[in-house]
Amino acid sequence: MKTKIDLSLDNRIIKKITEWKRKNNIGSIEMGIEEILNSYFQNQIIKEAIILIGGKKRRTEEELKNIINIMEKNILFLKENNISTIYLVTNYFHNIYKQIGNGTKYDLKIIYKIEKEPQGTAGAIRDVQKEIDNRFILCYGDSYSQVNINEIIKKHINTKAIVTAAITTSDDTSQYGVVKLDGDNVVSFVEKPRQTNTKLISTGFFVIEKEIYKYIPSFIEKNYVMLEDLFEQIKNQNKLIGYIYPR
């Protein structure tokens, strides 16, 4: 179903649309505008996410219960924000599958990737490389952040980042990845430092281009690779961006 609307546009924009529709063999200017808008909104929307659930293999019942509660919050939050497929990378499949299942009850698809041995955070996303189609969201399953997804994606696109990290502040930084910024650019990313002079922390929520996978072969001989290893290379190109939001 389509709705007819009256629309007035600047002549310079009309000229650009006319040139664009001619190059792309689009029939009318109305169809050209519709195609441009469709392309824009599809570019803004992310459909895939990776959730990492690693750490020690043996957890108490209480620990597992807490992780599953947080993970369910993440799944529902991602669902509300247009995610239709989640890749869940974990080393304790059975405990989680019993509670979470294949995603049917959340009206999305959950695909499990089982780690036989710990590979680090970058090693874990390497397992999903063939399935990921495009830009994706990555979040850690043991933390929950209500990031404004539309805003972080907008910043990610506008800055032409490879990775955009959701960042907030904390008086106690001892349990987090600590971040230093120069403008929008992340210039330092240190996991749980003993001492720091910044209150900026990573929330474990990222918007990432598929381009990140080209940095992993640098560590092909390592069985254990952390995202921070990749960030070192990406930040040197000013492609690691921070998005600060209030807690």
PEPE-V579924 format. One record per run of one state. SS is the DSSP state (H for helix, E for strand, - for the rest). FROM is the first residue (numbers start at 0). LEN is the number of residues. If there is no record, write none. Layout:
BEGIN
SS_FROM_LEN + SS_FROM_LEN
END
This chain:
BEGIN
-_0_10 + H_10_13 + -_23_5 + H_28_16 + -_44_3 + E_47_6 + -_53_7 + H_60_20 + -_80_4 + E_84_6 + -_90_2 + H_92_8 + -_100_3 + H_103_3 + -_106_2 + E_108_6 + -_114_5 + H_119_7 + -_126_9 + E_135_5 + -_140_8 + H_148_10 + -_158_4 + E_162_7 + -_169_7 + E_176_6 + -_182_2 + E_184_7 + -_191_8 + E_199_9 + -_208_1 + H_209_10 + -_219_7 + H_226_9 + -_235_4 + E_239_5 + -_244_3
END
